[in-house]
Amino acid sequence: MPAARAIIVVPAWNEQLTVGETVREIRAATPDLPVLVVSDGSTDKTADVAREAGALVLELPFNLGVGGAMRAGFRYAVRHGYEAAVQVDADGQHDPNEVPALLEKLSEADLVIGGRFTSKDDTYKVRGPRKWAMVVLSKVLSRLAKTKLTDATSGFKATGGRALPVFAEHYPVEYLGDTIESMVIALRAGCKIVQVPAHMRPRRGGQPSHRPIKSMIYLFRAGFALLLALIRRYDLDQQLLESKSQPSPVKEGVVQ
């Protein structure tokens, strides 16, 4: 089967210290895949550093959050004829060498999650209320997806098939919407979700989006986000869904 055209989307907000090295590493690991950095209202030199590293750059005038940045990336992908998009964070925590494994699985699914916590020797650890939230979310979403998911909040994922046009129109921009709610939307659109093992690395620089002191707040927000996603109605375009009823065939690391 022919390979789908894929693009890597990197949402970035004030990541001038890390985005250049991240883009260079992505290009070295997947030289045939274009890299689009979405500068999410950055006030530093994120856009300039990304361009110098060889990325395409989409600059948003205001900070919309990861969900807003990714929706812009999905729309760029659809409008330019790409059939798959892979999210890689700008802080260097995701390993670009694992991108081909995500793309390969798109031959049988619409959304592929790079899941942490899939092996006992994984060095990425989460404790306290944040861990409790992740466990509960994963169990609920695993039941909805009818497959085992260990990492419902992973930002490392590949989107293709019917999920790509749906996300281009309906990707949520609210807090945690880009992880929890987006999966609920995908499932309601009839998308198939699978998970492959992935490893999380330490940040190259900057500040993490969640600090330990906010773990309890995260627990309540995560629960509320899931509840809201489950009760919210989504106006999904049935004609659009029917036109993308089959997953995109993707070969490892190939772009046409």
N, C-alpha and C positions, 0 to 999 in steps of 0.2 A: 504494500500500500504506500502511497506517496506520503512524504513527511510533511507535517504541518509547519507553517511559519511561526516561529516563537520569538518572543522578546522578553528580556529581563527588565523588570520595573523596580526601581530603588526609591522608596519614599524617603525624603531627607529634610529635616528641619534643623538648621544651624549645625550642620555636621562637617564643617570645613576641615576639621582635624582628622577625620576618618574617611570621608567619602572618596578622596582621591585614591588611597591605597585599596579601598574596597572595589572601586571600578577597575583598577588595574588587575587585581586578583581575579575578578569575574572574567575579564577579557582574556586573561591567560588560561583560565580553566575551561572557558567555553568560547573560543575565538570566533566561532561562526554565528554567535548570537549577539544581536545589537543590545546595547544597554541604555535604558531610558531612566535618567535621574529626575524625579519630580521634586523640585525645590519648593517645599511647602511654606511659602511666605518667609523664607529665610532672610535674616537681616545681616548675615555675615557673608563670606565668600564661597558658600557652598556651590552655587551655580558655576562660578568661574573655575573652581578647583575641579569640579566634575567634567567640565568641557576640556580642560587641559589634560585630564586623564583619558579622554577619548569617548566620553559618553554623550548621547543626545540629552538635551536638558529641556524640561518643561517647567517654566517658572510660574507659580501661583502668586497672585498679588497679596493674598492673606493666608494666615495659618489656618488650615481646615482640619488638621489632625490626620492620622494615618489613613482613616477611611476616606476622607476627601481626596487625599493625594492618590490613593489607589484607584478611586473611581475615575479620576482624571487619567491615570495610566491605562486603565481598562478601555476608556473611550478612545484614547490615542491608538491603542492596539487594534480595536475594531475598525476605526476609520482608516487605518493604514493597511488593512488586509491581513493582520496577524490572526492566527487561530489559537494561540496559546500565550499566556503571560505568566512569568514566574516572579513572585515577590521575594526580594532579597533585601534585608535591612542594611542601612548605610553604616552601621556601627561596627561591622566586621564580625558579628556573632554567628552569622550563617556561613557555612563552608560552601563556596561555589562549586567545589568538586562533587558535591552531592546533587547538583542541579540535574544532571542527566538521568539520575534515578527517578526523580520526580516526573520528568518529561516522559520517560519510558512508560510509566504507569498510566499516563493520559490515554494510552491506547485502549484502556478498559474502564476509564472513569472520567468524570467531568471536573472533579476537584481532588487534588492529591495533597495531603498534609504531610509535611516533614515533622514527624512526631519525636519529641524528646521523651525521656523516661521509658525507652523501649528496651534497655539492657541494664543489667546490674552494675556494669562497670562505667556507666555514663557519669561523667564528672559534674554535670549540671544538676545542682540540688536546689530544691525549693522547700521551705519549712513554714510552719505556722499557718495562720488563716489563709494565706495565699495558696498554700498547698491544698488545704481543705477545699477551697473553692475550685481548684483545678480538678480534683478528684471527683467532686459532685458533678461539675459541668461535663466532664468526660463520660461519666456513667450515663447521664441523661441523654447526651448527644449520641453516644454509642447505640443506645436503644432506638433513638429516632432514625439513625442512619443504618441500623441493622448490621453494623460491623464494629469491631473493637477499635476505639479511639482512645489513646492515652494522653493526648495533648490537644485539647479543644481550643486552646488559646495560642497555638503556634502561629507566628507570622511568616513562616517559611513554607510556601505552598505554590503549587502550579494550578492554573485555571485554564480550562479549555472546554471543548464541546458546547453544550447549551449553557454552561455556567458563565462563559465569558460575556456574551451579549446581555445576559441577565444582570451580571455585576456592573456592566458598563452603564446600565440604566438605574439599577436599584441598590448599588452597594451602599450600605449604611455608613453614615459619617459620625454617629454618636459614639460616645466613649464605650469601648469594648465591642462596638457594632461590627468592626472590621474582622473580628474573630468569631464571637458567639452568634450574633444576629445573622452574619453573612452565611453561616452554615445552615441556619434554620431556613433562610431564604432559598439557598441552593436545594435543600431537601424538598421544600414546598414546590419548587419548580421541576421536581422530578429528577434532579441530578444525582449521580452516583458519587459517593465520597469514599476514598480509600486513604490509607496511611502507610508511609514508608519510614523506616528509621532515619533519624537525623541527629546530629550532635550540635550542641550549643557551645560556642567559645566565649571567652571573656571579651568585653567591649574593648575596642582599641583606644577609646577616649570618650570624653563627654560625660554626661550624667544619665543614668538609667531612668526610664520613664516611671518606674515605680520604686519608691524608697521603702525600706523596712517599716518605718514608722506609719506608713499608709496601708499596711497589710490588712488591717481589720476593715478599713474603708473599702478596700478592694473586694473583700469577701461579700459585703452587702451590695456593692455596685454590680458585681458579677451576677449575683442571684437576681437582682432586679432586671439586669439586661436580658437574662435568659427568660424571665417571666414575661417581660415586655415583648420579646421576640415571638414567644409562643402564642400570645393573645392578639398580636397585631395582625391586621389584614394587609395583604400585599396585592397591588393591582398589577399582576404579571401578565404580559402580553402573550396570549396563547399562540398566536400566529408566529411570533418570534420563537417561542419554545419549540413548536413543531418543526420549524426550519432548521433547528439545531438539536434534533432529537438523538443524534448519534455522537459519541465521543470522538474527538479529533485524533486520527492516527498520528502519533508522534514518535519519531525515531530518536535515539539517544544523541543529544547535542547537535541536531541538524537544523539548518535554516535554509530556506530557498530564497 
